[in-house]
Amino acid sequence: MRIIVGITGGIAAYKAPELVRQLKKRGHEVRCAATAHALEFVTRPTLETVSEAPLYCDLFAGNAHGTEHISLKDWAELLVVAPATANIIGKAASGIADDALSTLLLAMAPERVLLAPAMNSQMWAHPAVQRNLQQLKAWGMRTVGPAEGALACGTNGPGRMAEPTEIADAVANGERKAVGGKWLVTAGPTYEKIDSVRFIGNYSSGKMGFALAEALAEAGADVELVSGPTHLTVSHPRIRRTDVESAREMYAAATALWPTCQGAILSAAVADYRPATQADHKLKKQGSDGMTLELVQNPDILATLGSSKQTGQRLVGFALETNDELQNAEKKLQRKNLDYIVLNSLRDAGAGFGVDTNKVTILSADGSRTESPLMSKREIARLIVQEVT
């Protein structure tokens, strides 16, 4: 593989030559790109010697048109930024290109970038850094580390750059499919018939579920998409679609597919209740009296899959909440034996049914939590897939 190692101005830059050696030892062709601050920690002769190639660190030096970032982008199959400081992460998330490395990073397709974050623990924990990192992940960038340990500032904690061997292993892992096996996705609303022309339903468009199916397929999974009524279409060859209308039909399809799946992401907005009886003709209005509609509970798809989950299977649910969001989502995560739950709040502007954007919090059974900024549902889907697979 042709790899560019991008080095920024953090103390962990001293590990860059060893990373280059590790990559070349595994048969990769390597070139280096560095910021001016990186060269305060590691020298040009060192990087050029270990890589056996000229160092790229000046946007215009030796190139009158300043287009070396394009030729390097075309040459490289992967850009590994190690260390990836808070500064370069922020630049990449904001589309800033003000030096050789940040310009190269902006020119690279996100899925061809691997970041090895390294910084002080307090910087790592800052909401801006975490927001920027989640944005980059949603665009398709991968990360390795950071680890916990002794830091240059004299403290211990998260922020230590992954070791060169770990980064080289992550490069190797990235050459294989990110997600394998078969995954089940449910999407859209369900319609519960009252009579031949009326139903109980909701405003779900299916956009989030369809984006998840696409993201899984793009990552290499075979996807069984069970969809309620929607106008949306899919074209990826790895997606097999089953259309249903009611909650009971979705239950039957999902429970039949679940035993053959490695994981499931249930994003459909399934009706909790249905009319106790469904007329096969249009019900007529009778006088001025109201009508009483008796409802019965639908089967719980998520709880059923959770109760039958086998070792190695991963189950992801969604929670759409309007109040006490985190508490309700955590209770649902535990009650239904989920590995992850994706929380939506209707109080977040731009999130919820029918829109093209979303903002989520991904809660894990191990207690970890990932919050996203407001992004497109396609970007959110990629983030969810990266977190739960």
C-alpha positions in Angstrom: 0.0 0.0 0.0 1.2 3.6 -0.7 1.0 5.5 2.6 1.6 9.1 3.6 2.5 9.5 7.3 1.4 13.0 8.4 3.3 14.4 11.4 2.1 17.3 13.5 3.6 19.3 16.3 3.1 17.1 19.4 5.7 15.5 21.5 4.6 12.1 20.2 6.1 13.1 16.8 9.3 11.5 18.0 7.6 8.1 17.4 7.0 8.9 13.7 10.3 7.4 12.4 9.5 4.1 14.2 6.0 4.1 12.6 7.6 4.7 9.2 9.9 1.7 9.8 7.1 -0.5 11.0 5.1 0.3 7.8 8.0 -0.2 5.5 8.8 -3.5 7.2 5.3 -4.7 6.4 5.9 -3.9 2.7 4.2 -0.5 2.4 5.7 2.3 0.4 5.8 5.4 2.6 6.3 9.1 2.3 6.1 11.7 5.0 4.4 15.1 5.3 5.0 17.3 8.3 3.9 20.6 9.7 6.5 23.3 10.6 5.9 22.6 14.3 6.4 18.9 13.8 10.0 19.7 12.7 10.6 21.1 16.2 10.4 17.5 17.4 11.8 15.4 14.6 14.1 16.4 11.8 13.8 16.4 8.0 16.9 14.2 7.5 15.5 11.6 9.9 12.2 11.4 8.1 13.7 11.4 4.6 16.2 8.7 5.6 13.6 6.3 7.1 11.1 6.9 4.4 13.6 7.0 1.5 11.6 9.8 0.0 11.6 13.6 0.1 9.7 15.2 2.9 6.6 17.3 2.1 6.3 20.2 4.5 6.1 23.4 2.4 3.1 24.1 0.3 5.0 25.9 -2.4 8.7 24.9 -2.2 9.8 23.2 -5.4 6.4 23.5 -6.9 5.5 26.8 -8.5 1.8 26.0 -8.7 1.5 24.7 -5.1 -0.3 21.5 -6.3 1.8 18.9 -4.6 -1.0 18.1 -2.2 -3.0 17.0 -5.2 -0.3 14.8 -6.7 0.4 13.3 -3.3 -3.3 12.6 -2.8 -3.5 10.9 -6.1 -0.4 8.8 -5.3 -1.4 7.7 -1.8 -3.9 5.1 -0.8 -3.9 6.1 2.8 -3.0 9.1 4.9 -2.0 8.3 8.5 -1.8 11.4 10.8 0.3 10.5 13.8 0.3 12.3 16.1 -3.1 13.9 15.3 -3.2 16.9 17.6 -6.3 18.8 18.7 -5.2 21.5 16.3 -5.1 19.3 13.1 -8.4 17.5 14.2 -10.1 20.9 14.5 -8.7 22.1 11.2 -9.9 19.0 9.4 -13.4 19.2 11.0 -13.7 22.9 10.0 -12.2 22.5 6.4 -9.2 24.7 7.2 -6.2 24.2 4.9 -3.5 26.7 5.8 -0.3 24.6 5.5 1.0 21.6 3.6 -0.4 18.9 5.8 -3.8 20.4 6.4 -4.2 21.1 2.7 -3.3 17.5 1.9 -5.7 16.3 4.6 -8.6 18.3 3.0 -7.8 16.9 -0.4 -7.9 13.3 0.8 -11.2 11.3 0.7 -12.2 10.9 4.4 -12.3 7.1 4.2 -8.7 7.1 3.2 -7.6 8.8 6.4 -6.5 7.2 9.7 -6.0 9.4 12.7 -3.8 8.6 15.8 -4.9 11.3 18.3 -2.4 12.5 20.9 -2.8 15.3 23.4 -3.1 16.3 27.0 -6.0 14.6 28.9 -7.9 17.8 29.5 -7.6 18.7 25.8 -8.8 15.2 24.8 -11.9 15.6 27.1 -12.8 19.0 25.8 -16.3 19.0 24.1 -14.9 20.8 21.0 -12.3 18.1 20.4 -14.9 15.3 20.9 -17.3 17.1 18.6 -14.7 17.5 15.9 -13.6 13.9 16.2 -17.2 12.6 15.9 -17.7 14.8 12.8 -14.6 13.3 11.2 -15.7 9.8 12.0 -19.1 10.5 10.5 -17.4 11.5 7.3 -15.6 8.2 7.2 -12.2 8.8 8.9 -10.9 6.0 11.2 -9.1 6.5 14.5 -6.7 4.4 16.5 -6.2 5.3 20.2 -5.4 7.3 22.2 -4.3 5.1 25.1 -4.1 5.9 28.8 -0.7 6.4 30.4 2.1 8.8 31.3 1.9 12.0 29.3 4.6 14.5 28.5 3.0 17.1 30.8 3.7 14.8 33.8 0.2 13.5 34.4 -1.4 10.1 33.7 -4.6 9.7 31.7 -6.1 9.3 28.2 -4.3 11.1 25.4 -1.2 9.0 24.8 -0.7 8.2 21.1 -1.1 4.6 20.2 2.2 2.8 19.8 3.7 2.5 16.2 2.9 -1.3 16.1 -0.7 -0.6 17.0 -1.0 2.0 14.3 0.5 -0.3 11.8 -2.0 -3.0 12.9 -4.8 -0.6 12.4 -3.6 0.1 8.8 -3.6 -3.7 8.2 -7.1 -4.0 9.7 -8.4 -1.2 7.5 -7.4 -3.2 4.4 -10.2 -5.7 5.2 -13.9 -5.1 5.3 -14.9 -2.9 8.3 -18.1 -4.9 8.9 -18.7 -8.5 8.0 -21.6 -10.9 8.2 -25.3 -10.2 7.9 -27.1 -7.3 9.7 -30.8 -6.7 10.2 -32.1 -3.2 9.9 -35.7 -2.1 10.5 -36.9 1.2 9.2 -39.9 3.5 8.7 -43.3 3.5 10.4 -46.0 0.8 10.7 -49.6 1.2 9.8 -52.3 -0.4 12.0 -55.6 -0.7 10.1 -58.8 0.7 11.5 -60.8 -0.2 8.4 -60.1 -0.5 4.6 -59.1 3.2 4.2 -57.9 4.4 7.7 -55.0 3.5 9.9 -53.1 4.4 13.0 -49.5 5.5 12.0 -46.8 8.0 12.8 -44.6 10.6 11.0 -41.5 8.4 10.4 -40.1 8.7 6.9 -37.6 5.8 7.2 -34.7 8.1 6.2 -32.6 7.1 9.3 -33.1 3.4 8.8 -32.3 3.5 5.1 -29.2 5.5 5.8 -28.1 2.9 8.3 -28.7 0.1 5.7 -26.6 1.9 3.2 -23.8 2.6 5.7 -23.6 -1.0 6.7 -23.6 -2.2 3.1 -20.8 0.3 2.2 -18.8 -1.1 5.2 -19.1 -4.6 3.8 -22.1 -6.1 5.5 -24.9 -8.0 3.9 -28.1 -6.2 5.0 -31.6 -7.4 5.5 -33.7 -4.3 5.5 -37.3 -4.7 6.8 -39.2 -1.5 6.0 -42.6 -0.2 6.8 -44.5 2.0 4.3 -42.2 4.6 2.7 -41.4 6.1 -0.7 -37.6 5.6 -0.2 -35.6 3.3 -2.4 -32.3 1.5 -2.1 -29.9 0.3 -4.8 -26.9 -1.1 -3.0 -26.4 -4.8 -4.1 -25.7 -5.9 -0.5 -29.1 -4.8 0.7 -32.1 -7.1 0.5 -35.4 -5.4 1.2 -38.6 -6.8 2.7 -41.6 -4.6 2.8 -44.2 -4.8 5.5 -47.1 -2.7 6.7 -48.1 -3.6 10.3 -46.2 -4.1 13.5 -47.1 -7.8 13.5 -45.7 -8.2 9.9 -42.5 -6.5 10.9 -42.3 -8.7 14.0 -42.7 -11.8 11.9 -40.0 -10.7 9.4 -37.5 -9.6 12.0 -37.8 -12.6 14.3 -37.4 -14.9 11.3 -34.2 -13.2 10.1 -32.6 -12.5 13.5 -31.1 -16.0 14.1 -29.0 -15.7 10.9 -27.7 -12.2 11.7 -24.5 -11.0 13.4 -26.3 -7.9 14.5 -29.4 -5.8 14.2 -30.2 -2.1 14.3 -33.9 -1.5 14.9 -34.7 2.1 14.0 -38.3 1.6 12.8 -41.0 3.6 14.6 -43.2 0.6 15.4 -46.7 1.3 16.7 -47.1 0.1 20.3 -50.8 -0.5 19.8 -53.3 -1.6 17.1 -57.1 -1.6 16.9 -58.6 -4.7 18.5 -60.6 -5.3 15.3 -60.1 -4.1 11.7 -63.1 -3.6 9.5 -62.8 -4.9 5.9 -64.9 -2.0 4.7 -65.0 1.8 5.3 -66.7 2.5 8.6 -69.5 5.0 8.2 -70.2 8.0 10.5 -73.2 7.3 12.6 -75.0 10.4 13.8 -73.3 12.9 15.9 -71.9 10.5 18.5 -68.2 9.9 18.8 -66.5 6.6 18.2 -64.6 4.5 20.7 -61.6 2.7 19.4 -60.4 -0.2 21.5 -56.6 -0.8 21.2 -54.5 -3.8 22.1 -50.7 -4.0 22.5 -48.5 -5.1 19.6 -45.6 -7.6 20.1 -42.4 -6.0 21.2 -39.8 -6.7 18.5 -36.8 -5.2 20.3 -37.5 -7.1 23.6 -38.1 -10.4 21.7 -34.8 -10.1 19.9 -33.1 -9.1 23.1 -34.4 -12.1 25.0 -33.2 -14.5 22.2 -29.8 -12.8 21.6 -27.0 -15.3 21.3 -23.3 -14.9 22.2 -21.6 -12.8 19.5 -24.8 -11.1 18.3 -25.1 -7.3 18.7 -28.5 -5.6 19.2 -29.0 -1.8 18.8 -32.2 -0.1 19.5 -33.5 3.5 19.1 -35.3 5.6 21.7 -37.2 8.7 20.7 -37.9 10.7 23.8 -39.5 14.1 24.7 -38.6 14.3 28.4 -36.2 12.6 30.9 -34.4 11.4 27.7 -31.2 9.9 29.2 -32.9 8.2 32.1 -35.6 6.6 29.8 -33.0 5.5 27.2 -30.8 3.9 29.9 -33.8 2.0 31.3 -34.8 0.8 27.8 -31.2 -0.3 27.2 -31.2 -2.5 30.3 -34.8 -3.7 30.1 -34.5 -5.0 26.6 -31.0 -6.5 26.9 -29.5 -4.2 24.3 -25.8 -3.6 23.5 -26.4 0.0 22.4 -29.3 2.4 22.2 -29.4 5.5 20.0 -31.2 8.4 21.7 -33.1 11.0 19.8 -34.8 13.9 21.5 -37.6 15.7 19.8 -36.5 18.8 21.8 -33.4 19.0 19.6 -34.0 21.3 16.6 -33.4 19.6 13.3 -33.8 16.0 14.7 -36.6 13.6 14.6 -39.1 12.5 11.9 -39.1 13.6 8.3 -36.0 15.8 8.3 -32.7 15.1 6.6 -30.6 15.8 9.7 -30.3 14.2 13.1 -28.5 14.6 16.4 -28.1 11.5 18.6 -26.5 10.2 21.8 -25.2 6.6 21.5 -25.4 4.8 24.9 -23.5 1.5 25.4 -24.3 -1.3 27.8 -20.7 -0.8 29.2 -21.7 2.7 30.3 -19.9 4.7 27.6 -21.6 7.5 25.7 -21.0 9.2 22.4 -22.8 12.4 21.5 -23.0 13.7 17.9 -23.5 17.3 16.7 -26.3 18.0 14.3 -25.4 16.2 11.0 -27.0 14.7 8.0 -28.7 11.3 8.6 -26.2 9.7 6.3 -23.3 11.0 8.4 -25.1 10.0 11.6 -25.5 6.5 10.1 -21.8 6.2 9.4 -21.1 7.3 13.0 -23.5 4.7 14.5 -22.1 1.9 12.3 -18.5 2.8 13.4 -19.5 2.9 17.1 -21.6 -0.3 17.3 -19.9 -2.8 14.9 
